[in-house]
Amino acid sequence: MRPRHGVDPLALAIVRLGVDVPYEQAWALQRQVHGKRVAGELTDTVLLLEHAPVYTAGRRAAPHERPADGTPVIDVDRGGRVTWHGPGQLVAYPIVAVGDVTTYVCRLEEAMIQICADFGVVARRVSGRAGVWTSGDPGLGLPDRQIGAVGIRVSRGVTMHGFALNCANDPRWFDRILPCGIPDVGVTSLSAETGRRIVVDEVLPIAEKRLSESLGMQPFDLHEEDLMRR
């Protein structure tokens, strides 16, 4: 079943959910919005937020990638492996109609690459790895470092989940897991790469612009309380 378009097929509703959002709450909202998007009751929509600290595991997560100390992990229906979400990290959940999934993932990665460039950080794709990365220096023993992660689900032609861009989060949260299931790589953030604190509020307007451009859509603001009334 393909989704019907809303009033304007080029419009992208931008919904800011704020900070310290519980993962289960945002996941439930995603499912509600997804159902309305499939039914043609909503236009394409992106939820932007910072989560309360949480570890999640995608469908490809292996047992050894989870926290060894028994820290709780929420199993979710996205692709990908184990990751962390929390304060200082911008999370974007685009709930949009798509055709080619590979092209869509590339567009999410390109949006993050452009956001990083706007802050003077060179990020790139790495063959065989999801997300976007800053380059290491083997001569100095510096590994490639992931700055943005991608994990999605597509059901009935509409996406869920999305990307997470590290802005000013504490990298020690990743010490308990094997990020993306890849050994011998690091995790970084816009703040770590630039040497100055870059918080999510500073990144938000640029992220909205770059994501809309990458998807070829026109953004408009939509308040959370108005989201489910449409």
C-alpha positions in Angstrom: 0.0 0.0 0.0 1.5 3.3 -1.1 0.7 6.4 1.0 -1.4 9.1 -0.4 0.1 12.6 -0.3 -1.1 15.3 1.9 -2.2 18.7 0.8 1.3 19.7 -0.5 3.6 16.8 -1.6 6.6 19.2 -1.3 5.9 20.4 2.2 7.8 19.1 5.2 6.4 19.8 8.7 9.1 20.6 11.2 8.1 19.5 14.8 10.4 20.4 17.6 9.8 18.1 20.6 12.4 19.6 22.9 14.8 18.0 25.3 14.9 15.0 27.7 12.2 13.2 25.6 11.7 9.6 26.8 12.5 7.2 24.0 9.3 5.2 24.3 7.2 8.4 24.1 8.9 9.5 20.9 8.6 6.0 19.4 4.9 5.9 20.1 4.4 9.4 18.5 6.4 8.2 15.5 3.9 5.3 15.1 0.9 7.6 15.3 2.4 10.1 12.8 3.4 7.2 10.5 -0.2 5.9 10.5 -1.6 9.3 9.6 1.0 9.8 6.9 0.2 6.5 5.3 -3.5 7.4 5.4 -2.8 10.8 3.8 -4.0 12.7 6.8 -0.6 14.3 7.4 2.1 15.7 5.1 5.7 14.5 5.4 6.9 15.3 8.9 10.2 15.4 10.8 10.4 15.2 14.6 13.5 16.9 16.1 14.5 16.3 19.7 17.0 15.4 22.3 16.4 12.1 24.1 16.7 11.3 27.8 19.8 9.0 28.0 18.9 5.6 26.4 20.6 2.7 24.6 18.6 1.1 21.7 19.3 -2.0 19.6 18.3 -2.4 16.0 17.4 -5.6 14.3 21.0 -6.5 13.4 22.4 -6.0 17.0 24.5 -8.8 18.3 24.7 -9.8 22.0 28.4 -8.8 22.4 27.5 -5.2 21.2 25.3 -4.5 24.2 26.5 -3.0 27.5 28.4 -5.7 29.4 27.3 -4.3 32.7 23.7 -5.1 32.2 22.6 -1.5 31.4 19.0 -1.7 30.0 18.7 -1.6 26.2 15.4 -1.0 24.3 15.0 -3.3 21.3 13.5 -1.4 18.4 12.2 -2.1 14.8 14.8 0.0 12.9 17.8 -1.3 11.0 21.3 -1.1 12.4 22.8 -2.2 15.7 23.3 -0.8 19.2 23.6 3.0 19.8 23.1 5.6 22.4 20.8 8.7 22.4 20.8 11.5 24.9 21.5 15.1 25.9 23.7 17.0 23.5 22.8 14.8 20.5 20.3 16.0 17.8 17.9 13.2 16.8 15.8 13.6 13.7 12.9 11.3 12.8 11.7 12.0 9.3 8.3 10.3 8.6 8.2 10.7 4.9 7.0 8.9 1.8 10.0 7.3 -0.1 10.6 5.4 -3.3 14.2 4.2 -3.3 15.4 3.4 0.2 19.1 3.6 -0.7 18.7 7.0 -2.2 16.8 8.1 0.9 19.6 7.0 3.3 22.2 8.7 1.2 20.1 11.9 1.5 20.1 11.7 5.3 23.8 11.2 5.3 24.3 14.1 2.9 22.2 16.3 5.2 24.5 15.5 8.1 27.6 16.0 5.9 26.4 19.5 5.0 25.5 20.3 8.6 29.0 19.4 9.7 30.5 21.5 6.9 28.5 24.5 8.1 30.4 24.2 11.3 33.8 23.7 9.7 33.9 20.0 10.2 34.8 17.7 7.3 32.6 14.5 7.4 32.2 11.8 4.8 30.7 8.5 4.1 32.8 5.3 4.5 32.2 2.4 2.2 30.5 -0.5 4.1 29.6 1.7 7.1 26.4 3.5 7.8 26.4 7.1 9.0 29.0 9.8 8.5 32.6 9.9 9.7 35.6 12.1 10.3 38.8 10.7 9.1 41.5 9.3 11.3 45.2 9.3 11.0 46.7 5.8 11.2 50.2 7.2 11.5 49.1 8.9 14.8 47.0 6.0 15.9 43.9 8.0 15.5 40.9 6.0 14.2 38.0 7.1 12.0 35.3 8.6 14.2 31.6 8.5 13.7 29.9 11.8 14.1 26.4 10.9 12.8 24.5 7.6 12.8 21.6 6.4 10.6 19.0 3.7 11.3 15.6 3.6 9.6 12.5 1.5 9.0 10.2 1.7 6.0 6.7 0.4 6.2 4.0 0.9 3.6 6.2 3.3 1.7 6.7 5.6 4.7 9.9 5.9 6.8 10.4 5.9 10.6 13.4 6.5 12.8 16.2 8.5 11.1 19.5 10.0 12.1 21.4 11.2 15.2 24.1 13.8 15.0 26.5 14.3 17.9 26.7 17.9 18.9 27.9 18.3 22.5 27.2 14.9 24.0 29.5 13.2 26.5 31.4 10.5 24.5 31.8 8.3 27.5 28.2 7.0 27.0 29.5 5.0 24.0 32.2 3.3 26.1 29.7 0.7 27.3 28.8 -0.5 23.8 30.3 -1.4 20.4 28.9 1.5 18.3 27.5 0.3 14.9 29.1 -3.1 15.6 32.4 -1.9 14.3 35.6 -2.4 16.4 38.6 -0.1 16.3 36.7 3.1 15.5 35.9 6.1 17.6 33.0 8.5 18.3 33.2 12.2 18.1 31.0 15.3 18.0 30.9 18.8 16.5 32.1 20.2 19.8 35.1 17.8 20.0 36.1 18.4 16.4 35.9 22.2 16.6 37.2 22.8 20.1 34.2 24.8 21.1 30.8 23.8 22.6 28.2 23.5 19.9 24.8 22.8 21.5 21.8 21.3 19.8 19.9 24.6 19.8 22.6 26.1 17.7 22.5 23.2 15.2 18.7 23.0 14.9 17.9 25.7 12.4 20.8 24.6 10.2 19.7 21.0 10.4 16.2 21.9 9.4 17.5 23.8 6.4 19.9 21.1 5.2 17.5 18.2 5.7 14.8 20.0 3.8 17.3 20.8 1.0 18.5 17.2 0.9 14.9 15.9 0.6 14.0 18.5 -1.9 11.1 19.9 0.2 9.9 23.2 1.7 9.9 23.2 5.5 7.2 24.8 7.7 6.9 24.9 11.5 4.2 22.8 13.2 3.7 22.8 16.9 3.5 19.4 18.7 0.0 20.1 20.0 -1.2 20.7 16.5 0.4 17.6 15.0 -2.3 15.1 15.8 -5.2 17.5 15.2 -4.5 17.6 11.5 
